[in-house]
Amino acid sequence: MGLDHRHIYGMIENMAKAGVTCLGYWTEGDPETLPGFRKRFPHLPRFESLQAALECGANLALISAIPSDRAQLTVKAMQQGMDVMSDKPGCTTLAQLEQIKACVAQTGRIWSVNFSERFETPASTLASQLVAAGAIGQVVQTVGLGPHRLNRATRPDWFFRKACFGGILTDIASHQIDQFLHYTGSDTAEVTHAFTANYANPGDSEVQDFGEINLRSDRGTGYIRVDWFTPDALPNWGDGRLTILGTQGYIELRKYVDVGGQKGTDHVILVNGDRCEKIDASAAGLPYFARLAYDIENRSETAMRQAHCFTVMELALRAQQMADEL
């Protein structure tokens, strides 16, 4: 329901790999992503209306509409008896988050946000396994970097309106907040610093092309930097990285590219008391999607705890609010 961001491609493809059948799609108008969607999924029918999509009998709704519209669609889907996987950000205001929380409490439905920088990267899967095995001791800090390419020529109008995209911290930084909580094992955190700026796009006053956050929990601290400055020579959309510092070593994830190093994606560097190596993590798998299918059938929380999902979005929204007030 809603195809306004290309993340919908991976959401459908990975659920299909988990054995799930897609019944069809609905989207408002003809978003720029629609031709690519039809090319990838030529067999999927388009529902004539939102109501027809809501009444199709599906167990799960995948939502990648304009970010500011996702909460409303989420509530409608859950009220119709569907669980929801939303593209990030799952909502763009604290008021929307409260509406979703109330609907989850009322309906018992699952609200899961696809934090793709963890759930769609095998490097993150391997890092989770290494941390759980104690390979670097107790995790005390994460440093998450989320650079992106602006691709101005292909961006729709809503991309440049803050009321629609929610701000750079609400949007991109929700990935890194998810990773901080996950790898440190924190239930919640405090935003101790948040900042945004528009350094390179003076003609678009609502664009935020740089943002940073500092987090602190009872388990550790985190630094997050996100931006829209990926230069043209990089062969992909961004050199996303994560460093996980432990008391007995560290892990670095070079998820999408290893500049000057090995080809391909999903490079994991592990350094501890007896290992100092770069590991090809491309075969580590993406368990989130199969786990979500399991949770829908069994009403469990193996893919992601509901409280974790709520907390990630609340911290992102509060960080955005703090930065905006500056």
C-alpha positions in Angstrom: 0.0 0.0 0.0 2.0 3.0 -1.4 5.0 2.7 -3.7 6.6 6.1 -3.2 10.0 4.7 -2.1 12.0 2.0 -3.8 12.4 0.2 -0.5 9.1 -1.5 -1.4 11.1 -3.6 -4.0 13.2 -5.3 -1.3 10.3 -5.6 1.1 8.3 -7.6 -1.4 11.2 -9.6 -2.8 12.4 -10.7 0.7 8.9 -11.6 1.9 8.5 -13.7 -1.2 11.7 -15.5 -0.5 10.3 -16.3 2.9 7.4 -18.1 1.2 4.8 -15.3 1.4 2.4 -14.6 -1.5 1.7 -11.0 -2.5 -1.9 -10.5 -3.6 -1.6 -7.2 -5.3 -0.8 -3.5 -4.7 -2.4 -0.1 -4.4 -0.7 3.3 -4.7 -1.9 6.9 -4.9 -1.5 8.2 -8.5 1.6 7.2 -10.6 4.7 7.7 -8.4 8.1 7.7 -10.1 8.8 4.2 -8.7 5.8 2.7 -10.5 7.5 1.7 -13.8 10.3 -0.1 -11.9 7.8 -1.8 -9.7 5.8 -3.1 -12.7 9.0 -4.3 -14.3 10.0 -6.3 -11.2 6.5 -7.6 -10.4 4.6 -7.8 -13.7 2.2 -10.5 -12.4 0.9 -8.4 -9.5 -2.6 -6.8 -10.0 -3.3 -3.2 -9.0 -6.3 -2.8 -6.8 -8.7 -0.2 -8.0 -9.0 1.6 -4.7 -7.5 1.7 -1.2 -10.6 0.1 0.1 -10.3 -2.8 -2.2 -6.7 -3.3 -1.0 -7.8 -3.1 2.6 -10.5 -5.8 2.0 -8.3 -8.2 0.0 -8.0 -10.6 2.9 -4.2 -10.3 3.3 -2.5 -11.0 6.6 0.2 -8.4 6.1 0.3 -4.9 4.6 3.6 -3.6 3.2 3.6 0.2 3.3 6.0 2.5 1.5 3.9 5.5 0.8 5.0 9.1 1.3 6.4 9.1 4.9 3.8 11.4 6.3 1.0 9.2 5.0 2.4 5.9 6.4 0.8 6.2 9.9 -2.7 6.7 8.6 -2.4 3.7 6.2 -0.9 1.6 9.1 -3.9 2.3 11.3 -6.4 1.5 8.6 -4.6 -1.8 7.8 -4.5 -2.8 11.4 -8.1 -1.9 12.0 -8.9 -4.2 9.0 -7.1 -7.1 10.7 -3.7 -6.9 9.0 -0.2 -6.8 10.5 2.0 -4.1 9.0 5.6 -3.8 7.8 6.3 -0.2 7.1 9.3 1.3 5.3 11.3 3.6 7.5 10.4 6.0 8.9 7.2 4.4 10.2 5.7 7.8 11.0 6.8 11.4 11.0 5.4 12.9 14.2 5.0 11.9 17.8 1.3 12.3 17.5 1.3 9.7 14.7 3.4 7.4 16.8 0.8 7.6 19.7 -2.0 6.8 17.2 -0.1 3.7 16.1 0.6 2.6 19.7 -3.1 3.0 20.6 -4.1 1.0 17.5 -1.6 -1.8 18.3 -3.0 -2.0 21.9 -6.5 -2.0 20.6 -6.1 -4.5 17.8 -3.2 -6.7 18.9 -1.7 -6.3 15.4 2.1 -6.2 14.8 3.7 -3.0 13.6 7.1 -3.6 12.3 9.4 -1.0 10.6 11.8 -2.4 8.0 15.1 -0.9 9.2 16.8 -2.1 6.0 20.3 -1.1 6.9 20.2 -3.9 9.5 17.5 -6.2 8.1 18.6 -6.2 4.5 22.4 -6.5 5.0 23.9 -9.9 5.6 26.9 -8.1 7.3 24.5 -7.0 10.0 23.3 -10.6 10.5 26.9 -11.8 11.0 27.7 -8.9 13.3 24.7 -9.9 15.5 25.9 -13.5 15.6 29.4 -12.4 16.6 28.2 -10.0 19.3 25.8 -12.7 20.7 28.7 -15.1 20.8 30.8 -12.7 22.9 33.4 -12.2 20.2 34.2 -8.6 21.3 33.0 -8.8 24.9 30.4 -6.3 26.2 29.4 -3.7 23.6 29.9 -0.2 24.9 29.6 2.0 21.9 28.4 2.2 18.3 29.4 4.7 15.6 26.9 4.6 12.7 27.4 6.4 9.4 24.6 6.8 6.9 25.7 8.8 3.9 23.3 8.9 0.9 23.3 10.2 -2.6 20.9 13.0 -3.2 19.9 12.1 -6.8 18.2 15.4 -7.1 17.0 14.8 -10.7 14.9 11.7 -9.8 13.5 12.9 -6.5 9.8 13.7 -6.3 8.5 17.0 -4.9 7.6 15.5 -1.5 11.2 14.6 -0.9 12.0 18.4 -0.5 9.1 19.1 1.9 9.9 18.5 5.5 6.2 18.0 6.4 6.3 15.0 4.1 9.7 13.4 4.8 9.9 14.3 8.5 13.5 15.5 8.7 16.8 13.8 8.1 17.0 12.4 11.7 13.4 11.0 11.6 14.1 9.4 8.2 17.7 8.2 7.8 18.9 8.2 11.4 16.2 5.8 12.5 18.4 3.1 11.0 21.4 3.9 13.2 19.2 4.3 16.3 17.9 0.8 15.6 21.4 -0.5 15.4 22.6 1.2 18.6 19.8 -0.3 20.6 20.2 -3.7 19.1 23.9 -4.1 19.4 24.3 -2.6 22.8 21.3 -4.5 24.1 19.6 -1.3 25.3 15.9 -1.1 25.9 15.9 2.7 25.6 18.3 5.6 25.5 18.6 9.4 26.0 19.3 11.8 23.2 22.1 14.0 24.5 22.8 15.9 21.3 21.0 16.4 18.0 21.8 18.7 15.1 20.8 19.2 11.5 22.0 21.6 8.8 21.5 22.5 5.2 25.0 23.1 3.9 24.8 22.5 0.2 21.2 23.1 -0.9 20.4 26.7 -0.3 17.7 26.8 -2.9 15.6 24.2 -1.0 15.1 25.7 2.4 13.4 22.7 4.0 16.1 20.2 3.0 18.4 18.9 5.7 21.5 17.5 4.1 23.5 16.8 7.3 22.5 15.4 10.7 24.1 14.0 13.8 22.9 12.4 17.1 24.6 11.4 20.3 22.8 8.7 22.4 23.4 7.4 25.9 21.9 4.3 27.6 22.7 2.3 30.7 24.6 -0.1 28.4 26.7 2.4 26.3 26.9 5.4 24.0 26.3 6.0 20.3 27.3 8.5 17.7 25.3 8.8 14.5 26.0 10.9 11.4 23.8 11.0 8.3 24.0 13.1 5.2 23.1 13.5 1.5 26.7 14.1 0.3 27.7 10.9 -1.4 29.9 11.9 -4.3 29.3 10.8 -7.9 32.4 8.6 -8.2 31.2 6.2 -5.5 29.7 3.2 -7.4 26.6 3.0 -5.1 24.2 5.2 -3.2 26.3 5.4 0.0 29.3 4.1 1.9 27.2 3.0 4.9 29.4 1.8 7.9 29.0 0.8 11.5 31.6 0.3 14.1 30.7 -1.7 17.2 33.2 -1.3 20.1 33.4 -3.9 22.8 35.5 -4.4 25.9 37.5 -7.2 24.2 37.6 -6.0 20.5 35.7 -4.3 17.8 33.7 -5.0 14.6 33.4 -2.8 11.6 30.7 -3.3 9.0 31.4 -1.9 5.5 28.0 -2.8 4.2 27.7 -1.6 0.6 31.3 -1.0 -0.7 34.9 -1.4 0.4 36.7 1.5 -1.2 40.2 0.5 -2.2 39.6 -3.0 -0.8 37.7 -6.0 -1.8 34.9 -6.1 -4.4 31.3 -6.7 -3.5 29.2 -5.8 -0.4 28.9 -7.0 3.2 32.5 -6.8 4.5 32.9 -7.4 8.2 36.1 -6.6 10.0 36.7 -8.4 13.3 39.5 -7.6 15.7 39.8 -9.2 19.1 42.3 -11.1 21.3 43.0 -13.8 18.7 41.4 -12.7 15.4 42.3 -9.8 13.1 40.5 -10.4 9.8 38.1 -9.2 7.1 35.2 -11.6 6.6 32.9 -12.0 3.6 29.5 -11.9 5.2 27.4 -12.1 2.0 26.1 -15.6 2.8 25.0 -14.8 6.4 21.3 -14.4 5.4 18.4 -12.1 6.2 16.4 -13.7 8.9 14.1 -10.8 9.6 11.6 -11.6 6.9 11.1 -15.3 7.7 10.9 -14.4 11.3 8.2 -11.8 10.7 6.2 -14.4 8.7 6.6 -16.8 11.7 5.4 -14.0 14.1 2.3 -13.3 12.0 1.3 -17.0 12.3 2.3 -17.5 15.9 1.8 -14.0 17.4 5.4 -13.9 18.7 8.2 -11.3 18.5 11.2 -13.1 17.0 11.8 -10.6 14.1 11.7 -7.5 16.4 10.2 -6.7 19.7 7.2 -4.3 19.4 8.7 -2.2 22.2 11.9 -1.9 20.3 10.2 -0.6 17.2 8.3 2.0 19.2 11.4 3.1 21.0 13.5 3.5 17.8 10.9 5.8 16.2 10.3 7.7 19.4 14.1 8.5 19.8 14.3 9.5 16.1 11.4 11.8 16.4 12.7 13.3 19.7 16.1 13.8 18.2 14.5 15.6 15.2 12.5 17.8 17.6 15.6 18.7 19.6 17.5 19.6 16.4 14.6 21.6 15.1 14.4 23.6 18.3 18.0 24.7 17.9 
